[in-house]
Amino acid sequence: MSCKILVFAGTTEGREVVFRLLEKNIQVKVSVASEYGKLDLENLGEFGLLKNINDVLVGKLDQFEIYNLLKTGEFRAVVDATHPYATKISENIFYACQKSSVPCFRVERKSPFSCDLLTSWSREFNNLRELCNFLAYNQEPCYSIGNIFVSTGSKEIDLFSIIPNYKERIFARVLPSVESIEKCRAAGLLSHHIIAMQGPFSAQLNAALFREYDIKILVTKESGSAGGFFEKLEAAKACNVISLLVKKPLEQNTESHSVDEVVELISNL
């Protein structure tokens, strides 16, 4: 009989789900996209909860690989706690679960915020490509001149190359992993414009970085409190920095739940 829960993690919520399921003595296997994601689970080992290295799968899985995992009968449910902007993996998880008739629970990251944290020059965009096009072709001085602080990760960092003088203007804060730094270098970013740090970051630290690098524009995602979103907006407002935001994608395919709800639903399976 299947007994394990397969958790696709890589977020704060993902680690919390794993921790709380293990506390309830529910067997878990965790899937993360990279070795860096695996390192984030080390604290669970310190608690003596995640005992077996085989409980962690490392690497990006496509729809068919996820389906092959599920059809073994090893898992009684799946938790999708991937990043809200990682829409492709969520689609793969959903369709693999549908095909294999394994229940899937999506963890929602809420990201409401107050307009008081934005300035009249701030804008929202549907995706990062749209935002980069705006910066590339908008001639207003407040957008076409000045340093840009990018906090949207390294995955699509190459999109910023269409911005005139991007090598001089872009300062990217990314995870301190080899993969992230290599993507920035491949996109043409200057070494001293790559800020390799892992959050969470306080508003005070964000503000210090904005002042240190003379930042005029912040590029970020509406990633909610777990992603340090509000601290970035607070710092931007304090430093008179324009905030350009990538909207959170609409939840597709499946109903979303809070961490508490997911843990309760799985406990009652």
Phi, psi and chi 1 to 4 in degrees:
 res  aa     phi    psi   chi1   chi2   chi3   chi4
   1 MET       -  136.0  177.7 -179.0  174.1      -
   2 SER   -66.7  142.4   58.1      -      -      -
   3 CYS  -138.4  -21.7   56.5      -      -      -
   4 LYS   -82.5  158.8  -74.0 -173.5 -179.8  178.9
   5 ILE  -110.9  129.4  -53.5  -60.1      -      -
   6 LEU   -95.7  116.7  177.2   58.3      -      -
   7 VAL  -111.3  120.7 -179.9      -      -      -
   8 PHE   -89.1  109.5  -71.9   85.4      -      -
   9 ALA  -107.8 -147.7      -      -      -      -
  10 GLY   107.2    3.0      -      -      -      -
  11 THR  -131.2  168.6   61.4      -      -      -
  12 THR   -58.1  -43.5  -57.7      -      -      -
  13 GLU   -63.4  -37.5  -66.9   86.4   -6.0      -
  14 GLY   -62.3  -45.3      -      -      -      -
  15 ARG   -64.5  -36.7  -69.4 -171.5  -66.7  -84.2
  16 GLU   -66.5  -42.0 -174.8  177.9   -7.8      -
  17 VAL   -60.5  -47.8  167.5      -      -      -
  18 VAL   -58.7  -48.5  171.2      -      -      -
  19 PHE   -58.0  -45.9 -178.9   81.2      -      -
  20 ARG   -73.2  -32.5  -66.9 -173.6   47.6 -168.7
  21 LEU   -69.0  -41.2  -69.4  177.9      -      -
  22 LEU   -65.6  -36.3  -70.2  172.1      -      -
  23 GLU   -59.8  -31.1  -85.4 -166.4  -43.6      -
  24 LYS   -88.6    9.9  -70.2  177.2  173.2  -71.4
  25 ASN    61.9   30.4  -66.4  -44.6      -      -
  26 ILE   -92.1  127.1  -64.2  172.9      -      -
  27 GLN   -69.0  135.5  -67.1 -173.4   56.8      -
  28 VAL  -133.1  141.6  170.5      -      -      -
  29 LYS  -120.7  133.5 -179.6  166.5  -81.0 -167.3
  30 VAL  -111.2  135.7 -170.6      -      -      -
  31 SER  -112.9  124.2  176.2      -      -      -
  32 VAL  -126.7  155.7  -67.6      -      -      -
  33 ALA   -77.8  -25.5      -      -      -      -
  34 SER  -145.8  169.4   64.8      -      -      -
  35 GLU   -62.4  -32.9  -73.5  -70.7  -19.2      -
  36 TYR   -63.1  -40.7 -165.8   87.5      -      -
  37 GLY   -62.5  -34.7      -      -      -      -
  38 LYS   -65.5  -37.4 -178.8  179.7  175.6 -178.5
  39 LEU   -61.8  -31.3  -69.9  174.8      -      -
  40 ASP   -65.5  -16.5  -84.5  -11.9      -      -
  41 LEU   -91.8   -1.0  -63.7  169.3      -      -
  42 GLU   -60.4  -33.9  -77.0 -171.9  -17.8      -
  43 ASN   -64.5  -25.8   64.8  -43.6      -      -
  44 LEU   -67.3  -34.4  -61.6 -177.8      -      -
  45 GLY   -65.3  -36.0      -      -      -      -
  46 GLU   -63.9  -30.6  -67.9  172.8    9.3      -
  47 PHE   -81.5   -3.5  -76.7  105.6      -      -
  48 GLY    75.6   17.8      -      -      -      -
  49 LEU   -93.5  -46.1  -63.8  174.9      -      -
  50 LEU   -97.1   91.0 -160.7   62.8      -      -
  51 LYS   -89.1  -27.5  -57.7  178.5  178.8   67.0
  52 ASN  -113.3  125.6 -166.8  -27.2      -      -
  53 ILE   -59.9  -23.8 -164.2   65.6      -      -
  54 ASN   -72.9   -7.8  -66.7  -35.9      -      -
  55 ASP   -78.9   -2.8  -72.1  -25.2      -      -
  56 VAL  -122.3  123.1 -177.2      -      -      -
  57 LEU   -99.6  130.2  -62.2  171.6      -      -
  58 VAL  -114.7  127.9  179.6      -      -      -
  59 GLY   131.0  150.0      -      -      -      -
  60 LYS   -76.3  131.0  -63.3  176.0 -179.1  178.2
  61 LEU  -109.7  138.3  -58.2  177.3      -      -
  62 ASP   -91.4 -179.6   61.2   26.7      -      -
  63 GLN   -58.5  -40.9  179.8 -177.3  145.1      -
  64 PHE   -72.4  -36.8  -58.0  103.4      -      -
  65 GLU   -67.2  -38.8  -70.9  169.7  -36.9      -
  66 ILE   -65.9  -42.6  -62.3  170.6      -      -
  67 TYR   -61.0  -42.5  170.3   69.2      -      -
  68 ASN   -63.0  -35.0  -74.1  -26.6      -      -
  69 LEU   -64.5  -43.9  -90.5  176.2      -      -
  70 LEU   -73.0  -33.8  -61.2 -178.1      -      -
  71 LYS   -73.8   -6.4   74.5  177.1 -175.7  179.5
  72 THR   -69.9  -18.2   62.6      -      -      -
  73 GLY    82.9    8.6      -      -      -      -
  74 GLU   -75.8  -23.0 -176.1 -179.3    0.0      -
  75 PHE  -117.7  138.0  -54.9  101.0      -      -
  76 ARG   -98.7  -11.2   59.0 -171.1  167.5  106.9
  77 ALA  -164.6  161.4      -      -      -      -
  78 VAL  -125.5  140.7  171.2      -      -      -
  79 VAL  -115.6  122.5  175.7      -      -      -
  80 ASP   -96.9   98.2  176.4    7.0      -      -
  81 ALA  -115.7   34.8      -      -      -      -
  82 THR   -76.3  170.0   57.3      -      -      -
  83 HIS   -61.9  139.6 -163.1  -79.4      -      -
  84 PRO   -59.9  -19.5   16.8  -29.9      -      -
  85 TYR   -92.6   -6.3  -71.4   81.2      -      -
  86 ALA   -87.4   66.7      -      -      -      -
  87 THR   -67.5  -31.4   53.7      -      -      -
  88 LYS   -65.3  -46.0 -176.0   60.3  178.5  176.6
  89 ILE   -66.1  -35.3 -178.9   60.1      -      -
  90 SER   -63.7  -39.3  -73.2      -      -      -
  91 GLU   -63.2  -43.5  -71.7  176.3    4.8      -
  92 ASN   -62.0  -43.2  -70.5  -19.3      -      -
  93 ILE   -62.4  -46.9  -66.1  166.8      -      -
  94 PHE   -59.9  -49.0  174.1   77.2      -      -
  95 TYR   -70.9  -34.4  -71.4  117.4      -      -
  96 ALA   -66.1  -38.8      -      -      -      -
  97 CYS   -67.9  -40.8  -73.0      -      -      -
  98 GLN   -61.6  -45.3  -87.9 -152.2  -35.9      -
  99 LYS   -65.6  -33.2 -170.7  175.5  179.2 -179.3
 100 SER   -98.3   -0.9   58.6      -      -      -
 101 SER    59.5   35.5  -60.9      -      -      -
 102 VAL  -101.7  129.8  173.4      -      -      -
 103 PRO   -59.2  140.5  -20.4   31.3      -      -
 104 CYS  -125.8  131.1  177.7      -      -      -
 105 PHE  -118.8  121.5  -58.1   99.6      -      -
 106 ARG   -95.2  127.9  169.1   69.0  177.7  161.7
 107 VAL   -88.2  126.2  177.7      -      -      -
 108 GLU   -95.2  138.2 -179.4 -179.0   24.5      -
 109 ARG  -108.0  110.9  175.6 -178.8  -74.4 -172.5
 110 LYS   -79.9  145.2  -63.6 -175.5 -178.0  -64.5
 111 SER  -141.2   48.5   59.8      -      -      -
 112 PRO   -71.3  146.9   29.0  -34.1      -      -
 113 PHE  -149.3  160.3   63.8   94.2      -      -
 114 SER   -86.9  136.5  169.1      -      -      -
 115 CYS   -63.3  -16.1  -68.2      -      -      -
 116 ASP   -63.8  -19.3  -67.6  -19.6      -      -
 117 LEU   -86.0   -3.6  -68.5  173.4      -      -
 118 LEU  -109.3  155.2  -58.5  177.9      -      -
 119 THR  -101.4  171.3   69.6      -      -      -
 120 SER   -66.0  -16.9   59.5      -      -      -
 121 TRP   -92.8   -6.6  -65.9  102.6      -      -
 122 SER   -73.7  152.3  -58.8      -      -      -
 123 ARG  -143.0  157.8  -70.2  175.2  178.1  -97.8
 124 GLU  -114.9  147.8  -70.6 -176.2  -69.6      -
 125 PHE  -134.3  153.2  -59.7   86.1      -      -
 126 ASN   -73.0  -29.2  -67.3  -44.4      -      -
 127 ASN  -157.5  171.7   53.0   62.4      -      -
 128 LEU   -70.8  -33.5 -166.8   56.4      -      -
 129 ARG   -62.2  -43.2 -174.2  179.0  -61.9  -83.6
 130 GLU   -61.7  -41.6 -178.9 -178.3  -66.9      -
 131 LEU   -63.7  -44.6 -172.5  154.8      -      -
 132 CYS   -65.3  -38.0  -71.2      -      -      -
 133 ASN   -62.2  -39.9  -77.0  -27.2      -      -
 134 PHE   -60.2  -47.0  172.4   82.5      -      -
 135 LEU   -67.1  -31.8  -74.9  172.7      -      -
 136 ALA   -72.0  -33.3      -      -      -      -
 137 TYR  -115.8   -5.6  -59.2  111.7      -      -
 138 ASN   -80.2  127.7 -167.8  -62.8      -      -
 139 GLN   -96.7   -1.3  -62.9  -58.5  -50.2      -
 140 GLU   -64.7  133.0  -66.1  178.7   79.7      -
 141 PRO   -54.4  -34.5  -26.6   35.5      -      -
 142 CYS   -66.1  -21.2   62.3      -      -      -
 143 TYR  -106.9  -27.8  -60.7  117.2      -      -
 144 SER   -93.4   -7.8   60.4      -      -      -
 145 ILE  -129.1  144.1  -61.3  172.7      -      -
 146 GLY   108.6  158.3      -      -      -      -
 147 ASN   -74.4  146.8  -66.4  -21.4      -      -
 148 ILE  -118.7  126.0  -56.8  167.4      -      -
 149 PHE   -97.8  114.3 -169.6   91.7      -      -
 150 VAL  -102.2  121.1  175.1      -      -      -
 151 SER  -126.1   34.4   63.7      -      -      -
 152 THR  -102.0   10.9   51.1      -      -      -
 153 GLY    89.1  178.8      -      -      -      -
 154 SER   -96.5  -10.8   61.6      -      -      -
 155 LYS   -56.3  -44.3 -176.8  178.6  177.7 -178.2
 156 GLU  -117.6   29.5  -62.0  179.8  -64.2      -
 157 ILE   -62.4  -26.4 -165.3   69.1      -      -
 158 ASP   -65.4  -20.5   58.6  -55.7      -      -
 159 LEU   -62.2  -26.5  -66.1  177.7      -      -
 160 PHE   -73.4  -10.4  -68.8   89.7      -      -
 161 SER   -67.4  -13.2   62.0      -      -      -
 162 ILE   -80.7  -10.0   68.1  169.3      -      -
 163 ILE   -79.1  126.8  -60.7  170.9      -      -
 164 PRO   -53.8  136.4  -26.3   35.6      -      -
 165 ASN    58.4   31.5  -58.6  -40.4      -      -
 166 TYR   -61.4  -32.2   79.2   96.6      -      -
 167 LYS   -63.3  -33.5  -69.9 -175.5  180.0 -179.1
 168 GLU   -84.2  -29.3  -70.0   73.0   30.4      -
 169 ARG   -91.1  -31.0  -64.5 -175.3   66.6 -168.5
 170 ILE   -86.0  128.2  -61.7  -63.8      -      -
 171 PHE  -121.7  117.4  -70.4   80.2      -      -
 172 ALA  -109.9  125.9      -      -      -      -
 173 ARG   -99.0  117.1 -175.5  168.4   68.1 -167.9
 174 VAL  -131.3  169.5  -62.4      -      -      -
 175 LEU   -62.7  146.4  -71.0  172.8      -      -
 176 PRO   -80.3   58.1   29.5  -34.8      -      -
 177 SER  -116.2  154.8   68.3      -      -      -
 178 VAL   -58.9  -42.6  172.3      -      -      -
 179 GLU   -60.7  -45.1 -179.3 -176.8   12.3      -
 180 SER   -63.5  -45.6  -65.5      -      -      -
 181 ILE   -66.9  -39.6  -65.3  170.1      -      -
 182 GLU   -63.3  -37.7  -75.0 -179.5  -14.8      -
 183 LYS   -65.3  -39.2  -76.4 -177.2  177.3  178.8
 184 CYS   -65.0  -43.4  -69.8      -      -      -
 185 ARG   -66.1  -40.3  -64.0  -65.7  -68.6  128.8
 186 ALA   -64.0  -29.6      -      -      -      -
 187 ALA   -79.6   -4.9      -      -      -      -
 188 GLY    96.0    7.3      -      -      -      -
 189 LEU   -69.7  143.5  -92.4   63.2      -      -
 190 LEU   -71.3  145.1  -57.5  172.3      -      -
 191 SER   -57.1  -41.3  -65.0      -      -      -
 192 HIS   -80.8    4.4   59.6  -72.4      -      -
 193 HIS  -104.5    5.4  -75.7 -143.7      -      -
 194 ILE  -103.0  116.8  -57.9  170.3      -      -
 195 ILE  -106.9   99.5  -53.7  163.9      -      -
 196 ALA   -93.4  102.7      -      -      -      -
 197 MET  -146.7  152.2  -57.6  172.5   66.5      -
 198 GLN  -112.7  132.6 -177.9  176.4   11.8      -
 199 GLY   -78.9 -170.7      -      -      -      -
 200 PRO   -77.3  154.8   27.9  -34.0      -      -
 201 PHE  -115.8  139.1  -55.2  103.0      -      -
 202 SER   -78.7  162.7   65.9      -      -      -
 203 ALA   -61.1  -34.7      -      -      -      -
 204 GLN   -66.2  -42.4  -68.9   77.1   12.8      -
 205 LEU   -68.0  -41.8  178.5   54.1      -      -
 206 ASN   -58.5  -45.6  -74.0  -36.1      -      -
 207 ALA   -62.0  -39.6      -      -      -      -
 208 ALA   -62.7  -40.4      -      -      -      -
 209 LEU   -67.2  -41.4  -70.0  172.3      -      -
 210 PHE   -59.6  -41.6  -65.0  165.1      -      -
 211 ARG   -72.3  -40.1  -64.1 -172.1 -178.0  103.7
 212 GLU   -60.5  -41.0  174.5   67.1   22.7      -
 213 TYR  -101.2   12.3  -65.0  107.1      -      -
 214 ASP    51.9   51.2 -168.1   23.8      -      -
 215 ILE   -77.1  135.9  -61.4  -59.4      -      -
 216 LYS  -111.0  -24.0  -56.1  -58.3 -178.8 -173.3
 217 ILE  -135.2  132.3  -63.1  171.8      -      -
 218 LEU  -104.5  130.3  164.4   67.7      -      -
 219 VAL  -111.4  121.1  174.0      -      -      -
 220 THR  -148.6  169.5 -173.2      -      -      -
 221 LYS  -105.1  151.1  -64.5  175.0  178.5  176.8
 222 GLU   -76.9   73.7  -65.8  179.4    7.7      -
 223 SER   -95.3    3.5   52.0      -      -      -
 224 GLY    80.1 -179.6      -      -      -      -
 225 SER   -63.7  -35.1   57.3      -      -      -
 226 ALA   -65.9  -25.8      -      -      -      -
 227 GLY   -93.4    8.7      -      -      -      -
 228 GLY    69.7   24.1      -      -      -      -
 229 PHE   -63.1  -47.0  177.3   61.5      -      -
 230 PHE   -67.6  -35.3  -53.2  107.3      -      -
 231 GLU   -65.6  -34.5  -72.1   78.4    5.2      -
 232 LYS   -68.4  -43.7  -76.8 -176.6  -83.5 -170.3
 233 LEU   -65.5  -39.2  -68.9 -170.5      -      -
 234 GLU   -62.0  -43.9 -176.5 -179.0  -19.7      -
 235 ALA   -67.0  -39.4      -      -      -      -
 236 ALA   -62.8  -42.7      -      -      -      -
 237 LYS   -66.0  -40.8 -174.0  170.8 -175.9  179.9
 238 ALA   -64.5  -31.4      -      -      -      -
 239 CYS   -99.7    8.1  -62.7      -      -      -
 240 ASN    57.6   43.1 -160.4   28.3      -      -
 241 VAL  -101.9  134.1  168.4      -      -      -
 242 ILE   -72.4  136.2  -65.0  169.6      -      -
 243 SER  -105.3  121.4  -60.7      -      -      -
 244 LEU  -109.5  121.3  -59.8 -175.5      -      -
 245 LEU  -114.9  136.6  -43.3  174.4      -      -
 246 VAL   -93.3  120.1  179.1      -      -      -
 247 LYS   -62.0  148.1  -66.0  178.1 -176.1  177.2
 248 LYS   -67.4  130.3  178.7 -176.6  173.6 -176.2
 249 PRO   -61.1  145.7  -19.1   31.0      -      -
 250 LEU   -65.0  138.7  -65.9  174.8      -      -
 251 GLU   -64.3  127.7  -65.5  -72.5   -9.8      -
 252 GLN  -108.9  155.2  -58.5  -74.9  -29.2      -
 253 ASN    71.2  -43.2  -57.2  -38.3      -      -
 254 THR  -139.1  152.2 -173.0      -      -      -
 255 GLU   -66.7  142.6 -177.1 -177.8   -2.6      -
 256 SER  -103.5  153.6  -62.5      -      -      -
 257 HIS  -137.0  158.3  -54.7  -85.6      -      -
 258 SER   -72.8  167.6   68.2      -      -      -
 259 VAL   -58.6  -45.2  169.4      -      -      -
 260 ASP   -57.5  -45.3  -71.6  -20.3      -      -
 261 GLU   -64.6  -41.7  -71.1  170.2  -18.8      -
 262 VAL   -63.1  -45.7  166.9      -      -      -
 263 VAL   -61.7  -41.6  171.8      -      -      -
 264 GLU   -66.7  -43.4 -177.5  177.4   -3.4      -
 265 LEU   -61.5  -42.6  -74.2  166.0      -      -
 266 ILE   -70.8  -37.9  -72.0  175.1      -      -
 267 SER   -61.9  -27.1  -60.8      -      -      -
 268 ASN   -96.5    4.1  -67.2  -31.5      -      -
 269 LEU   -66.3      -  -77.0  176.9      -      -
